[in-house]
C-alpha cells in the first residue's frame, strides 16, 4: 500500500470518527479505504468490466 496525504473537511472527519466510535470500522484508514473502494466500484464498475473483457490491465475492484 502507498501512503498519501489528503485534506478533508472537518465535518467528514467528525463523521468518520463517529463510525469508528460505533465500531463500524477499526480506524480512519480502513473507513477511508472502504469509501474509496466503494466509490471506484460505483464510478468505474462498468468501465472496469468493459476493459477486462478487452484484456486491459486494470485491477478487478469488483471482487473485493
N, C-alpha and C positions, 0 to 999 in steps of 0.2 A: 504494500500500500504506500501511496505517496502522502506526504503531509502538505496541506495547503492552509492558507490563512484567508478567512472570509470576514467581512464586516456585515453584520445583520442588525436589523432594528431591535431595539431593546424589548419591544413587545414580543417579537419572535423568540428571543432568548427566554423571556419570562414564561412563555407557553411551553417551550421545551423543558424548562425546569419543572413546570407543573407535571408534565408527563413522567419525568424521572421520579418526582416525589410520589406519584401514583403507582410507581413500579411498572410503568408501561415499557420503559427502556432502562437499561442499566446505567447509561451515561449519555452525555450530549453527543459524543461522536457516533454512537450507534443510532441514536434518533435521527441525526443528520444523514448518515449513510442510508438508512431505510427511506427517508424522504427523497433523497436523490435517486435511489434505485427506482422508487415508485414513479417519480417524475419521468425518468428515462423510459420506463415501460410504457407509460401513457403517451408520451410525446413521440417516442421513436419506435414503438412496438411494431406498427405496420411497416415502417421503413426497414427495420431490422429483419423482419420476416422476408420481405421482398429481396433485400440484399443477400440474405443467406441462401435463398433459392437460386440466386445468381452467383453463388460461391464467393461472395465478398468476405474479407476477413474482418468481420465486426463481431464483438463478443455477444453471446446469446444471453441477454438480460432477462429473457422471458422464463428461463429455467429457475431463477432464484426465488 
